[in-house]
Amino acid sequence: MNKPIKRWNLLDTVNLALFIVVVLFFLDFNNNAAVSYLLLGVFLLWVITLIFRNIFINKIEKDPNHPLHETQLQGKKKI
């Protein structure tokens, strides 16, 4: 049985915490520009995948003919 896709998971929380630490303490474009740009690129890739994952989940939830529609709706909490 497939599990529903989560919008935010533990890995995203860890990535956000690492992003905050990197922005506050490790970015130094004057002395180490290559590493700074590399770190920003990695976190930009994470943000892009997070946005596209949420777009994909919205498409699944709105399309009743999608194969994952029922699985995705089972994991959704009803308020």
C-alpha positions in Angstrom: 0.0 0.0 0.0 1.3 3.5 -0.9 1.6 6.1 1.8 0.4 9.7 1.1 3.1 12.2 0.1 3.7 14.7 2.8 4.0 18.4 2.2 6.6 18.9 4.9 8.6 16.1 6.6 11.5 15.7 9.0 14.1 16.1 6.3 12.7 19.5 5.4 12.9 20.6 9.0 16.6 19.5 9.1 17.3 21.3 5.9 15.6 24.5 7.1 17.7 24.4 10.3 20.9 23.8 8.3 19.9 26.7 6.0 19.5 29.1 8.9 22.9 28.0 10.4 24.6 28.4 7.0 23.2 31.8 6.3 24.1 33.1 9.8 27.5 31.6 10.2 29.1 30.1 7.1 28.4 32.3 4.1 31.5 34.4 3.4 31.6 35.7 -0.2 34.8 37.6 0.4 37.1 34.8 1.5 35.3 31.7 0.3 33.0 32.6 -2.6 32.9 29.2 -4.3 31.7 27.3 -1.2 29.2 30.1 -0.4 27.7 29.8 -3.9 27.7 26.1 -3.7 25.8 26.1 -0.4 23.3 28.6 -1.8 22.8 26.4 -4.9 22.1 23.3 -2.8 19.5 25.1 -0.7 18.0 26.6 -3.8 17.6 23.1 -5.2 15.9 22.0 -2.0 13.4 25.0 -2.1 12.6 24.3 -5.8 11.9 20.6 -5.0 9.7 21.6 -2.0 7.7 23.9 -4.2 7.3 21.3 -7.0 6.3 18.6 -4.5 3.5 20.9 -3.2 2.3 21.6 -6.7 2.3 17.8 -7.5 0.3 17.1 -4.3 -2.2 19.8 -5.2 -2.6 18.2 -8.7 -3.2 14.8 -7.2 -5.8 16.1 -4.7 -7.7 18.0 -7.4 -7.7 15.2 -10.0 -10.0 12.3 -9.0 -8.7 10.2 -12.0 -5.1 10.3 -10.8 -3.8 6.9 -9.5 -2.6 8.4 -6.2 -5.8 10.4 -5.6 -7.4 8.0 -3.0 -4.0 7.4 -1.3 -3.3 11.1 -0.9 -6.8 11.9 0.4 -6.5 9.1 3.0 -3.5 10.8 4.7 -5.2 14.2 4.8 -6.5 15.2 8.2 -10.1 16.4 8.3 -10.7 19.4 10.3 
